[in-house]
Amino acid sequence: MNGYRSKQETEFKESWERTRVIVAVSLMPHLGKGKSRAITKIYPLPWDDEKGAEYAPIEHKKAVKEAESLWQKIDQKTKQ
């Protein structure tokens, strides 16, 4: 039973982590150039203290970097 409960808890947390990434990426264009904030500051979750303040899974970091590069490309196109 503990294994199943652990699986459910992991899936629950992963779902909220995905939500947090969506929120952070959605806010990026509104933060202003050169201003970035830690994802845990933008959308804190109760278990952040368990993992450390700057925790973000690798796939989330990758998604944030991809979004940043996308917005940089858009910024460059709008300047022309």
N, C-alpha and C positions, 0 to 999 in steps of 0.2 A: 504494500500500500504506500509506503514511503516513496518508492521510485515513481509511482504514478503521480503522487502529489507534487513531487519535485519537478516532474515533466510539466505539469499544469502551471506551476509557479513560473517556470522558465518561459513558457509560451506567453503567459500573461505579461511578464516583464519585457519580453522581446516586442510584443505588440505596442506597449507604451513607449519603448525606445524608438520604434519606427514612427510613432506619432510625434515624438519630440523632434526627430530629424525633419519631418515634414514641416513642422512649425518653424524650426530654425531656418530652413531653406526658404520658406515663404517670406520670412522677415528680412532676409539678406538685402534685397534691393531697397528696403526702407531704412536701413541702419546708417547709410551714408558711406561714402568712399573712405577706405582706410580704417573704418571702425568695425571691429569684429568683437564678438563676445563669446565666451565659452558656452557651449550648448547647455551645460548644466546650470548656467546663470540665467539663460533665456527661459528654460523650461525645466525647473528642478523636479526631481522625482524622489519619493520617500527613501529609496534604497541607494541614492547617490553617496551617502556617507559610508555605506558599507564598502563601496568600491574605490572611493577616493574622489576628490572634487573634480578632477579633470578626466574622468573615465568616459570614454566613448568607444564602442566596439570598432574594429578596423573597417567594417563595411559602412558604418555611419560616417567615419572620417573620410572615406573614399567618396561617399555621396555628397558630403559637404564640399570637398575639393572640386568635384565635378560641377556642382552648382556655382561655385565661385568662378570657375573658368568660363562657364556659360555666360554668366552676367558680365564678366570682363569682355568677352567677345561682343556681347550686345552693346556694352558701353562704347567700345571702339567703333562699331558700325554707326551708332547714333552721333558720334563726334564728326563723322565724315560728311 
